[in-house]
Amino acid sequence: MIEIFNAVSNIAVHIEKDIFKGMSDEFFDVSMTEEKLHDKIYARCTQIIEGEFEKVKSVKGALSKDKKQMCTINQNGKYIVAYVSIDNVELLDVDYSLGTILCIYENEISPKNIKASAYITYGPTFQMVFATQNEGVKFFSYEGDKFVQKESFRLSTSGKINSTGGDIAAWTPEHKALMQSFFDSGYRLRYSDSLLLDTHQILFKRGGIYSTPATKNEPNGTMELVFECYPISFIVELAGGEAIDGKYRILDIESLNVHHKSPFYFGSINEIQKVKSAFGA
């Protein structure tokens, strides 16, 4: 797994340099539409990610949230990397930290086969979280020319952050009442519209609740199990929290396909217990 970790570290450095620090003229051609700019950034990040994993003989293949097509890397490898190259690139123009999410599966994509999960934050905050069953959740900050390990994350049983998304007008009565109960109890709204950044905030502040609910318009939710829910749930659970779809543990739900979406709630155990009670779990 050390080779995987090194590859993730190299990916972080290259994307930070090329996209967030370099930002060469090729990314800022005034004639380029926003859509083409985003496509170009996705393409460059994909090139970096898959290029680094090509150097790791144990990696069999990789697939991104954008294309959802397996790229075979090493036929004799055993690991499959599913990744989000850039989480919500639309936030780039407001100078937010953006990031990459990666999940390492052994042999086949299943929550039972996750061997590691990682995410990287770029821009104003250049940091990395890498989690394995044996080592737990490790937090690294880039200092000078290398990543330096810091104190590991551990969620408290309760927090005060309420990070909730979705179309408020389309919230179900159950979710609306649940969110109001948190606000009535003094929780602060902290939502960036980036799953990765909202995850990082809850971990960094040691507690709270994140939710992207089922809505009247999106009854199956909007978060993708393979690329988003599984890797974040793996990290959150190792940090002492819980992750559910409203009733059931995310890591007990088998993905039907790479397009499978779900409502997503995670955070401190006391907050998740309130979610379960609200949905009759």
C-alpha positions in Angstrom: 0.0 0.0 0.0 3.0 2.3 0.3 3.2 2.5 -3.5 -0.4 3.6 -3.6 0.3 6.2 -1.0 3.3 7.5 -2.9 1.2 7.7 -6.1 -1.5 9.7 -4.4 1.1 12.0 -3.0 2.6 12.5 -6.4 -0.8 13.1 -7.9 -1.5 15.8 -5.3 1.8 17.6 -6.0 1.3 17.5 -9.8 -2.3 18.7 -9.8 -1.5 21.5 -7.2 1.4 22.6 -9.4 -0.3 22.3 -12.8 -3.8 23.4 -12.1 -3.8 25.5 -8.9 -0.3 27.1 -8.9 0.7 27.0 -12.6 -2.5 28.0 -14.3 -0.8 28.5 -17.6 -2.2 30.4 -20.5 -3.7 27.2 -21.9 -6.3 27.3 -19.0 -7.0 31.0 -19.4 -7.6 31.5 -23.1 -10.2 34.3 -23.1 -11.9 32.7 -26.1 -12.4 29.4 -24.2 -15.9 28.7 -22.8 -16.4 27.7 -19.2 -17.4 24.3 -20.3 -14.3 23.8 -22.4 -12.1 25.1 -19.6 -13.6 22.6 -17.2 -13.2 19.8 -19.7 -9.6 20.7 -20.1 -9.0 20.7 -16.4 -10.7 17.3 -16.0 -8.6 15.9 -18.9 -5.3 17.1 -17.3 -6.2 15.8 -13.9 -7.2 12.4 -15.4 -3.9 12.3 -17.3 -2.0 12.9 -14.0 -3.9 10.5 -12.0 -3.8 7.6 -14.4 -0.2 8.4 -15.3 0.9 8.0 -11.7 -1.0 4.7 -11.2 0.5 3.3 -14.4 3.8 3.2 -12.3 2.2 1.0 -9.7 2.2 -2.7 -10.8 -0.4 -3.7 -8.2 -3.0 -1.4 -9.8 -5.1 -3.2 -12.4 -7.3 -0.3 -13.6 -8.9 3.0 -12.9 -12.2 4.7 -13.7 -13.4 8.2 -13.1 -16.7 9.7 -12.1 -16.7 11.7 -15.3 -16.4 8.8 -17.8 -17.2 5.7 -15.8 -15.2 3.5 -18.2 -12.5 1.2 -16.8 -9.0 2.1 -18.0 -6.8 -1.1 -17.8 -3.4 -0.2 -16.4 -1.7 -3.4 -15.4 -3.4 -6.6 -16.4 -1.9 -8.6 -13.5 -2.7 -6.0 -10.9 -5.3 -6.5 -8.2 -6.4 -3.0 -7.3 -9.1 -0.9 -9.0 -9.0 2.9 -8.4 -12.3 4.8 -8.6 -11.8 8.6 -8.4 -13.3 12.0 -8.7 -10.7 14.0 -10.5 -11.9 17.4 -9.3 -14.8 17.7 -6.9 -17.1 20.5 -8.2 -14.7 22.4 -10.6 -17.5 25.1 -10.9 -16.1 26.5 -7.6 -12.7 27.2 -9.2 -13.5 30.8 -10.1 -14.4 31.8 -6.5 -10.9 30.7 -5.2 -12.2 27.8 -3.1 -10.1 24.9 -2.2 -11.1 22.0 -4.5 -10.0 18.4 -4.3 -9.7 14.9 -5.6 -11.3 11.8 -4.0 -9.9 8.3 -4.5 -11.1 4.9 -3.4 -8.9 1.7 -3.8 -10.8 -1.5 -4.2 -9.3 -5.0 -4.3 -10.3 -7.3 -7.2 -13.8 -5.8 -7.7 -15.8 -2.8 -6.8 -17.6 -3.4 -3.5 -17.7 -1.6 -0.2 -16.4 -4.9 1.4 -13.3 -4.7 -0.8 -12.1 -1.2 0.0 -8.4 -1.3 1.0 -7.8 2.5 1.2 -9.5 5.8 0.7 -8.0 9.2 0.2 -8.8 12.8 -0.6 -6.6 15.8 -1.5 -7.5 19.5 -1.0 -5.8 22.0 -3.3 -5.6 25.8 -3.6 -5.7 27.8 -0.4 -5.5 24.6 1.6 -3.1 22.0 0.2 -3.6 18.9 2.4 -4.2 15.2 2.1 -6.1 12.5 4.1 -5.2 8.9 3.6 -7.1 6.0 5.3 -6.6 2.3 5.6 -8.1 -0.3 7.9 -4.8 -1.0 9.6 -3.4 2.5 9.9 -6.7 4.5 10.4 -7.1 8.0 9.1 -3.9 9.9 8.6 -3.8 13.7 7.9 -1.0 15.4 6.0 -0.2 19.0 5.3 2.2 20.1 2.6 5.1 22.0 4.0 8.1 23.1 2.0 8.5 20.4 -0.5 6.8 17.4 1.1 3.8 16.1 3.0 4.1 16.1 6.8 1.9 14.0 8.9 -0.2 15.8 11.5 -2.5 14.7 14.3 -5.0 12.1 13.1 -8.7 13.0 12.9 -11.0 11.6 15.5 -14.7 12.7 15.6 -16.3 13.6 18.9 -19.7 12.1 19.6 -21.4 15.4 18.7 -20.6 18.6 16.9 -22.1 21.9 15.9 -21.8 22.0 12.1 -24.8 21.3 9.9 -23.8 20.9 6.3 -26.8 20.2 4.2 -27.4 20.4 0.5 -30.1 19.7 -2.1 -33.0 21.9 -3.3 -34.6 23.3 -0.2 -38.0 23.7 -1.9 -37.9 19.9 -2.8 -36.8 18.7 0.7 -39.1 16.0 2.2 -41.0 16.9 5.3 -38.8 14.5 7.3 -35.6 16.0 6.2 -36.9 19.6 6.6 -38.0 18.9 10.2 -34.6 17.2 11.0 -32.6 20.1 9.7 -34.7 22.6 11.6 -34.2 20.6 14.8 -30.4 20.9 14.4 -30.7 24.7 13.8 -33.0 25.0 16.8 -30.3 23.3 18.8 -27.6 25.9 17.8 -26.0 24.1 14.9 -24.3 26.4 12.4 -24.8 26.1 8.6 -21.6 25.4 6.9 -22.0 24.2 3.3 -19.7 24.7 0.3 -21.4 22.6 -2.3 -18.3 20.4 -2.4 -18.6 17.0 -0.8 -14.8 16.9 -0.1 -14.6 20.3 1.5 -17.6 19.7 3.7 -16.1 16.4 4.7 -12.8 18.0 5.5 -14.5 20.7 7.6 -16.5 18.1 9.7 -13.3 16.1 10.3 -11.2 19.1 11.0 -13.8 20.5 13.5 -14.1 17.0 15.0 -17.9 16.6 14.5 -21.2 17.6 13.0 -23.6 16.4 10.3 -23.4 16.4 6.5 -26.4 15.5 4.4 -27.4 15.4 0.8 -30.9 14.0 1.1 -33.4 12.4 -1.2 -35.7 15.1 -2.5 -39.0 15.2 -4.4 -37.0 15.9 -7.6 -34.2 13.3 -6.8 -35.9 10.5 -4.8 -32.8 8.3 -5.1 -30.4 11.0 -4.0 -27.6 12.6 -6.0 -24.3 11.2 -4.5 -22.7 8.3 -6.3 -21.9 5.3 -4.2 -18.7 4.1 -6.0 -17.0 7.4 -6.4 -18.3 9.5 -3.4 -20.3 7.7 -0.7 -18.0 4.7 -0.3 -14.7 6.5 0.0 -16.0 9.2 2.3 -17.9 6.7 4.5 -14.8 4.6 4.8 -12.8 7.6 6.1 -15.6 8.8 8.4 -16.1 5.4 10.0 -12.4 5.0 10.7 -12.5 8.5 12.3 -15.2 7.3 14.7 -18.3 8.6 12.9 -21.1 6.9 11.0 -22.4 7.2 7.4 -25.9 6.1 6.3 -28.4 6.7 3.5 -31.0 7.8 6.1 -31.7 4.4 7.5 -28.9 1.9 6.4 -25.2 1.9 6.7 -23.6 3.0 3.4 -20.9 0.4 3.5 -23.5 -2.4 3.7 -25.2 -1.2 0.5 -23.9 -3.0 -2.6 -23.7 -0.8 -5.7 -26.0 -2.0 -8.5 -23.7 -0.3 -11.1 -21.3 2.6 -11.3 -24.2 5.0 -11.8 -25.9 4.0 -8.5 -26.8 7.1 -6.4 -27.9 7.4 -2.8 -29.0 9.9 -0.2 -26.0 10.5 2.0 -25.8 11.4 5.7 -22.6 11.2 7.8 -21.0 12.7 10.8 -20.8 12.2 14.6 -22.7 9.3 16.1 -25.2 11.4 18.1 -26.2 13.3 15.0 -26.6 10.1 12.9 -28.7 8.6 15.6 -31.1 11.6 15.2 -31.2 11.0 11.5 -32.1 7.3 12.0 -34.9 8.3 14.4 -36.2 10.9 12.0 -36.5 8.3 9.2 -37.7 5.5 11.4 -34.6 3.3 11.3 
